[in-house]
Amino acid sequence: MRPTSPVLVCFRDDLRLADNPALAAPVSSGHSIVPVFIWAPEEEGNWRPGAASNWWLDASLRALSRELEERGSRLIVRRGPTSTALAELIEQTEASGVFWNRVYRPLVLKRDSILKSEIQRRGVAVECFNGSLLFEPGTILNSSGKPFAVFTPFWRTCLAKAVAAPVHDVPSRLRVPESWPDSLQVSELRLRPTIDWASGLRDTWQPGERGARAQLDRFRQTALDTYGESRDHPGITSTSRLSPHLKFGEISARQIWRAIDHLSGDRFLRQLAWREFSYHLLYTHPQSVEQPLRREFEHFPWKDDPEAFSAWTRGRTGYPFVDAGMRELWRTGWMHNRARMLAASLLVKHLLIAWQEGAAWFWDTLVDADLANNTMGWQWVAGCGADAAPYFRIFNPVLQGEKFDPTGEYVRHWVPELAQMPDAWIHQPWRAPRSILANAGVELGRTYPYPIVDHDEARRRALAAWRNVNATLSLSHLLV
C-alpha cells in the first residue's frame, strides 16, 4: 500500500476507536483514513438485526460519528450490497487498502471471504483482524487438537494462555483524505422505530463508546466486589450490564479483561469466557443457529401454541418471576441472566414450544442480541447444546423466585399489580388465601392471570415427551 494513499476502515461489530486493531494499523503506518459503515442487513439472512438492535445501532453510530468528528474525521455511511458499496468507495477515494475486524457470524464470514478475493483482484490490499474475541476461533483446542465441547476444560485452557493487551488508543487527530466521498446521514438508515416504544430503552442505556467505559467504571466501583454472591439476584444491581456494549463492540473483551483481571474478578471473567465459548462453538458448528447440536432433539415433539407463546412474550404466564423478566425485556431491551434462564426453561419445558421460537423473540427484543450467545444460551437451557443442562433439569418458577428474589423486589418493580402481595405469597399468588389477595387488590384471572400451566403437570409432560423420543430413537437403532 502507498503510505500517501487513503485506506478504508470498515466499522461493523466494533463501533469504537480504542482497542480497534483495524483502525490502529493504518494509524500507525501513517495512512489517511476513510471510516466507513455499510448497512446491509439483508446479507445476514434470517438473522438480520431486530428492532431493539436497530435502536441501539442508530444511537451507537451517532456516537461514533461524534467521536470521529472530534478528531477531525467523519463517518461515511452507505447502504449495501457491501461488495457494491466498497467497490464504489475504492474507486471514489482511490484507496490502496481496506481494513476490517472479523465478524464471526457464519454468513458474514462467508461473505467476507468472497469480498476479500474481489477486492484483492482489483489490486487493493485487504487486512483483517480479531477485534472482538480474547482468542481467535480455532486456537483453543483440546489435547487431540479439536475444539472443546465442554466449558470447564475450555476455560482452563484459556486461563493458561495470555490475553493480548489492547492496542494503543487512537490519537487526538486522525489523518484525513484530501476530499471526502458522499455519505448518507445515519437518520437516513431509518433504524429508529416508527412507533416510539423505545422510551424505556432511552431511560436505561447510554449507547456508544463513552457509555461503555462509564458502565465498566460503574460496575468496577459498585458491583464487582460482591458479584460472586449477588449476580443471580435480579432485584439488585449485581451484574455488569456490559453485554450490549460488547455486542456492538463499543468496548472490547480485551479491554474488560484487562480492567478486571488484576482486581481478582474471576467469577466475572468466567462469564466473559462463556461468551468466548459460545463464539468458538458457533464458528465450529455454524448450523447451530437453526439446528440443535444434539441431533436427537430434531425428533422432539415441540408444540405449536400461538396463544401460550403470546402470553409468554407479554409477561402474562401467571408465574411472577418469569413475567417480571419478560416485562423487563419489553421495557428495557434487556433481562437479567437468571430471569432469562427461567423464562427460557418455562417456554421449552413447561410449554413445549421450540427453543428456536424463543431465540427469535429474544433476537428481536434484546439490545444485546448476539447470535452466538443467544443461540448457545437457548440450546443450553433446552438441553440440546454443548455442555448443556440435562433436559430433565426443569426449573420450578416458584422456588427460583423465592431463592433469587426472596423479598419480591424484582417482581414488585416489573409486575406492579402484585406490589402489595406479602413476601410469602408474591411468587405463588394463586395459592394465597382470598383475604390476602383481597387486601393486595389482586383478582386472579382479571388483574393477574392464573398459571398458564401447572408446574408438576408440565414437568411430567416434558419428561414423558423426552422419554418417548429416547425410546423411539433406541428402537430405530435396533431396527437398522
C-alpha positions in Angstrom: 0.0 0.0 0.0 1.2 3.5 -0.8 1.6 5.4 2.5 0.3 8.6 0.9 -2.9 7.0 -0.3 -6.1 6.7 1.8 -7.4 3.5 3.2 -10.9 2.4 4.1 -11.6 1.3 7.7 -14.9 -0.6 7.8 -16.7 -0.4 11.1 -19.1 -3.4 11.8 -19.3 -5.0 15.3 -16.6 -2.7 16.6 -18.2 0.8 17.0 -15.3 2.2 19.0 -11.9 3.9 18.4 -9.9 2.5 21.3 -8.5 -1.1 21.0 -9.7 -1.3 17.4 -7.0 -3.2 15.5 -8.4 -2.4 12.1 -8.1 1.3 12.9 -4.8 1.2 14.8 -2.9 -0.5 12.0 -3.4 2.3 9.4 -2.9 5.0 12.1 0.5 3.5 13.0 1.5 3.3 9.3 0.6 7.0 8.7 -2.2 6.5 6.2 -5.1 8.9 5.8 -8.3 7.1 6.8 -11.8 7.0 5.5 -14.0 5.5 8.2 -16.9 3.6 6.7 -20.1 1.9 7.8 -22.1 -0.1 5.3 -25.7 -1.0 6.2 -26.6 -4.3 4.5 -29.0 -6.3 6.9 -30.3 -8.5 4.1 -26.8 -10.1 4.0 -27.5 -11.6 7.4 -30.2 -13.9 6.1 -32.8 -14.9 8.7 -30.8 -13.2 11.4 -30.9 -9.6 10.2 -30.8 -7.2 13.2 -34.0 -7.0 15.3 -35.9 -3.9 16.3 -34.1 -3.4 19.6 -30.7 -3.9 18.0 -31.6 -1.3 15.3 -32.5 1.2 18.0 -29.1 0.7 19.7 -27.2 0.8 16.4 -28.8 4.1 15.5 -27.6 5.7 18.7 -24.2 4.0 18.6 -23.5 5.2 15.0 -24.3 8.7 16.0 -22.0 8.5 19.0 -19.2 7.0 16.8 -19.7 9.8 14.3 -19.3 12.4 17.0 -16.1 10.8 18.3 -14.6 10.8 14.7 -15.6 14.5 14.2 -13.9 15.5 17.4 -10.7 14.1 15.8 -11.2 16.0 12.6 -12.6 13.0 10.7 -16.1 11.8 9.8 -18.1 8.6 9.3 -19.0 7.7 5.7 -22.4 5.8 5.7 -23.5 3.8 2.7 -26.2 1.2 2.0 -25.3 -2.3 0.7 -24.8 -4.6 -1.0 -21.4 -4.5 0.7 -19.4 -5.5 -2.4 -21.0 -2.7 -4.5 -20.6 -0.1 -1.8 -16.9 -1.0 -1.2 -16.2 -1.1 -4.9 -17.6 2.4 -5.3 -15.7 3.8 -2.3 -12.4 2.3 -3.5 -12.9 4.0 -6.9 -14.0 7.3 -5.4 -11.2 7.6 -2.9 -8.5 5.7 -4.8 -8.0 3.7 -1.7 -5.0 1.4 -1.6 -6.3 -0.8 1.2 -9.4 -1.9 3.1 -9.2 -2.8 6.8 -11.8 -4.6 8.9 -12.1 -6.6 12.1 -13.5 -10.1 11.6 -17.2 -10.8 12.3 -17.6 -14.4 13.4 -21.2 -14.9 12.3 -21.3 -17.7 9.7 -22.9 -15.8 6.8 -20.6 -12.8 7.4 -17.5 -14.9 7.4 -18.6 -16.5 4.1 -19.3 -13.1 2.6 -16.1 -11.6 3.8 -14.0 -14.4 2.2 -15.6 -13.6 -1.1 -15.2 -9.8 -0.6 -11.5 -10.2 0.2 -10.9 -12.0 -3.0 -12.9 -9.5 -5.1 -11.0 -6.5 -3.6 -7.6 -8.1 -4.0 -8.3 -8.8 -7.6 -8.6 -5.0 -8.0 -5.1 -4.6 -6.8 -6.2 -3.3 -3.4 -4.8 -4.8 -0.2 -7.1 -6.2 2.5 -6.1 -6.6 6.1 -8.3 -8.4 8.7 -8.0 -8.6 12.5 -9.5 -10.1 15.6 -11.1 -7.2 17.4 -14.0 -8.9 19.3 -12.7 -12.0 21.0 -10.0 -12.9 23.5 -8.7 -15.7 21.3 -9.1 -16.4 17.6 -11.6 -19.4 17.0 -9.6 -22.5 16.3 -6.8 -21.6 18.7 -8.3 -23.0 21.9 -8.1 -26.8 21.3 -8.0 -29.9 23.4 -5.1 -32.4 23.6 -6.3 -34.1 20.4 -6.2 -30.8 18.5 -10.0 -30.5 18.3 -12.4 -27.8 19.6 -13.8 -28.2 23.1 -17.4 -29.3 23.6 -17.4 -28.7 27.4 -16.8 -25.4 29.0 -14.7 -26.1 32.1 -11.6 -27.5 30.2 -12.1 -24.7 27.6 -11.9 -22.2 30.5 -8.8 -23.8 32.0 -7.1 -23.7 28.6 -8.0 -20.0 28.2 -6.5 -19.3 31.6 -3.3 -21.0 30.6 -2.9 -18.6 27.7 -2.0 -14.9 27.8 -4.8 -12.5 26.7 -3.3 -10.0 24.3 -3.1 -6.4 25.5 -5.4 -3.9 24.0 -3.9 -1.9 21.1 -2.9 1.7 21.7 -5.7 4.3 21.9 -6.3 6.4 18.8 -4.6 9.7 18.6 -6.4 13.0 19.2 -6.4 13.7 15.5 -6.8 11.3 12.5 -5.2 11.9 9.2 -7.9 12.5 6.6 -8.1 12.3 2.8 -7.8 15.4 0.6 -11.5 15.0 -0.3 -14.4 13.0 1.1 -16.8 10.8 -0.7 -20.6 11.3 -0.4 -22.3 9.9 2.7 -25.8 9.2 4.0 -26.9 10.6 7.3 -27.4 8.0 10.0 -31.0 9.1 10.1 -31.5 8.0 6.5 -31.0 4.4 7.5 -34.3 4.7 9.4 -33.2 2.5 12.2 -35.3 4.1 14.9 -38.8 2.5 15.4 -41.6 4.3 13.6 -43.8 3.9 16.8 -41.9 5.2 19.8 -41.9 2.2 22.1 -38.3 2.9 22.9 -38.6 5.4 25.7 -37.7 2.7 28.3 -34.5 1.9 26.3 -33.5 5.6 26.3 -34.1 5.8 30.0 -32.0 2.8 30.6 -29.0 2.9 28.3 -26.2 5.2 27.1 -25.1 3.6 23.8 -21.6 4.5 22.5 -18.0 4.1 23.5 -18.2 6.6 26.3 -21.3 4.9 27.6 -19.5 1.6 27.6 -16.5 3.0 29.5 -18.8 4.7 32.0 -20.7 1.4 32.5 -17.5 -0.5 33.1 -16.4 2.0 35.7 -19.7 1.8 37.5 -19.5 -2.0 37.6 -16.0 -1.9 39.0 -16.9 0.6 41.7 -20.3 -0.7 42.8 -20.8 -4.3 42.0 -17.6 -6.2 41.2 -16.7 -6.9 44.8 -20.0 -8.7 45.5 -20.5 -10.1 42.0 -20.0 -13.7 43.0 -22.6 -13.6 45.8 -25.2 -11.4 44.2 -25.1 -12.0 40.4 -28.1 -14.3 40.5 -30.3 -11.8 42.2 -32.1 -9.6 39.6 -33.7 -7.3 42.2 -30.4 -5.6 43.0 -27.7 -4.0 40.8 -25.4 -7.1 40.7 -24.2 -7.6 37.1 -22.1 -5.6 34.7 -24.8 -4.8 32.1 -22.0 -4.5 29.6 -23.5 -7.1 27.2 -25.0 -4.6 24.7 -21.8 -2.6 24.6 -19.9 -5.8 23.9 -22.3 -6.8 21.2 -21.8 -3.6 19.3 -18.1 -3.5 20.0 -18.2 -0.2 21.9 -15.8 -1.8 24.3 -13.7 -4.9 23.6 -13.4 -8.2 25.5 -9.7 -7.4 25.9 -10.4 -4.0 27.5 -12.8 -5.6 30.0 -10.4 -8.5 30.8 -7.5 -6.1 31.4 -9.7 -3.8 33.6 -11.0 -6.7 35.7 -8.2 -9.3 35.8 -5.9 -7.5 38.4 -9.0 -7.0 40.6 -9.5 -10.7 41.1 -12.8 -10.7 39.3 -12.5 -14.4 38.5 -16.3 -15.1 38.7 -17.0 -12.3 36.2 -14.1 -13.3 33.9 -15.6 -16.8 33.8 -18.8 -15.3 32.4 -16.7 -13.5 29.8 -15.2 -16.8 28.9 -18.7 -18.3 28.4 -19.2 -15.6 25.7 -16.0 -16.7 24.2 -17.0 -20.4 24.3 -20.3 -19.6 22.5 -18.4 -17.9 19.7 -16.0 -20.7 19.3 -18.9 -23.2 19.2 -20.7 -21.2 16.6 -17.6 -21.0 14.5 -17.2 -24.8 14.6 -20.9 -25.5 14.3 -22.4 -22.8 12.0 -25.6 -24.8 11.5 -26.4 -24.5 15.2 -28.3 -21.2 14.7 -31.1 -23.3 13.3 -30.4 -26.9 14.4 -29.8 -28.5 17.8 -26.2 -29.6 18.4 -27.6 -32.8 19.9 -29.2 -34.4 16.9 -31.8 -36.4 18.9 -33.6 -33.1 19.6 -34.5 -32.9 15.9 -37.2 -35.5 16.8 -38.6 -33.7 19.8 -42.4 -33.2 19.7 -42.5 -29.4 20.1 -45.9 -27.8 20.2 -47.4 -25.1 18.0 -49.2 -23.0 20.6 -49.5 -19.3 19.5 -51.8 -18.4 22.4 -49.3 -19.7 25.0 -46.4 -18.1 23.1 -48.1 -14.8 23.1 -48.8 -14.9 26.8 -45.1 -15.7 27.4 -43.9 -12.7 25.3 -46.3 -10.3 27.1 -45.3 -11.5 30.6 -48.7 -13.0 31.3 -47.8 -16.6 32.2 -49.0 -16.4 35.8 -45.6 -17.1 37.1 -44.5 -13.8 38.6 -40.7 -14.3 38.4 -41.0 -15.2 34.7 -43.4 -12.4 34.0 -41.1 -9.9 35.6 -38.3 -10.9 33.4 -40.4 -10.8 30.2 -41.7 -7.3 31.1 -38.2 -6.1 31.9 -37.2 -7.2 28.5 -40.0 -5.4 26.7 -39.4 -2.2 28.7 -35.6 -2.0 28.6 -34.4 -4.4 25.9 -32.5 -6.4 28.4 -33.2 -9.1 31.0 -31.2 -10.4 33.9 -29.5 -13.7 33.2 -31.2 -15.7 35.9 -34.6 -14.5 34.6 -33.5 -15.4 31.1 -32.8 -18.9 32.1 -36.1 -19.3 33.9 -38.1 -17.7 31.1 -36.5 -19.9 28.5 -36.9 -23.0 30.6 -40.6 -22.3 31.0 -41.1 -21.9 27.3 -39.3 -25.1 26.2 -40.1 -27.4 29.1 -43.4 -26.2 30.6 -45.0 -25.1 27.3 -43.0 -27.5 25.0 -42.5 -24.6 22.5 -39.4 -25.0 20.4 -36.3 -23.1 21.5 -35.9 -21.6 18.1 -39.1 -19.6 18.6 -37.8 -18.2 21.9 -34.4 -17.4 20.4 -36.1 -15.5 17.6 -38.1 -13.4 20.1 -35.0 -12.6 22.1 -33.2 -11.7 18.9 -35.8 -9.1 18.1 -36.3 -7.6 21.5 -32.8 -7.7 23.2 -30.4 -4.8 22.8 -27.6 -7.3 23.4 -28.9 -9.8 20.8 -25.8 -11.7 19.9 -26.1 -14.6 17.6 -23.5 -16.8 19.3 -24.7 -16.1 22.9 -28.4 -16.2 22.0 -28.1 -19.5 20.2 -26.0 -21.3 22.7 -27.9 -19.9 25.7 -31.2 -21.2 24.3 -29.6 -24.6 23.4 -28.1 -24.9 26.8 -31.5 -24.3 28.6 -33.3 -26.7 26.1 -30.7 -29.4 26.8 -29.7 -29.8 23.2 -26.4 -27.8 23.2 -22.8 -28.3 24.1 -22.3 -28.8 27.8 -26.0 -28.2 28.2 -28.1 -28.6 31.3 -29.8 -32.0 31.1 -33.3 -31.9 29.8 -34.7 -33.4 33.0 -33.4 -30.3 34.9 -36.7 -28.3 34.9 -36.7 -25.1 36.9 -39.5 -24.6 39.4 -40.6 -21.0 38.8 -41.8 -20.6 42.4 -38.7 -22.0 44.1 -36.5 -20.0 41.7 -38.3 -16.8 42.6 -38.2 -17.5 46.4 -34.5 -18.2 46.2 -33.3 -15.4 44.0 -35.9 -12.7 44.7 -36.8 -13.6 48.3 -38.4 -10.2 49.2 -40.1 -9.9 45.8 -38.4 -6.7 45.0 -37.8 -7.7 41.3 -41.4 -8.8 40.9 -42.9 -5.8 42.6 -41.0 -3.5 40.2 -41.9 -5.2 37.0 -45.3 -6.7 37.9 -46.8 -3.8 39.8 -50.3 -5.4 40.1 -48.7 -7.7 42.7 -46.8 -5.0 44.5 -49.0 -5.3 47.7 -48.6 -9.1 48.0 -46.8 -10.3 51.1 -43.3 -11.9 50.5 -44.7 -15.3 51.4 -47.2 -15.3 48.5 -45.7 -13.0 45.9 -44.2 -15.8 43.9 -47.3 -18.0 44.1 -50.4 -15.7 44.3 -52.8 -18.5 43.2 -52.1 -20.3 46.5 -52.7 -17.3 48.7 -55.8 -17.1 50.9 -58.6 -15.0 49.5 -58.2 -12.4 52.3 -54.5 -11.9 51.3 -55.5 -11.4 47.7 -58.3 -9.0 48.5 -56.0 -6.9 50.8 -53.4 -6.8 48.0 -56.0 -5.8 45.4 -55.4 -8.9 43.3 -58.2 -10.6 41.5 -56.8 -13.7 39.8 -58.0 -14.2 36.3 -58.6 -10.4 35.9 -55.8 -8.3 37.3 -53.3 -11.1 37.2 -53.6 -14.5 35.4 -53.6 -17.9 36.9 -50.5 -20.0 35.9 -50.6 -20.9 32.3 -49.8 -24.5 33.2 -49.3 -26.4 36.5 -45.7 -26.9 37.2 -45.9 -30.6 38.3 -48.1 -31.5 35.4 -45.9 -29.7 32.9 -42.8 -31.4 34.4 -44.4 -34.9 33.9 -45.4 -34.0 30.4 -42.0 -32.8 29.4 -40.2 -35.8 30.8 -42.7 -38.1 29.1 -42.0 -36.4 25.8 -38.3 -36.8 26.3 -38.6 -40.5 27.2 -40.7 -41.2 24.2 -38.1 -39.6 21.9 -35.3 -41.6 23.5 -37.4 -44.8 23.2 -38.1 -44.1 19.6 -34.5 -43.5 18.8 -33.4 -46.6 20.6 -36.0 -48.7 18.6 -34.9 -47.1 15.4 -31.3 -48.1 16.2 -32.3 -51.7 16.8 -34.2 -51.9 13.6 -31.3 -50.7 11.4 
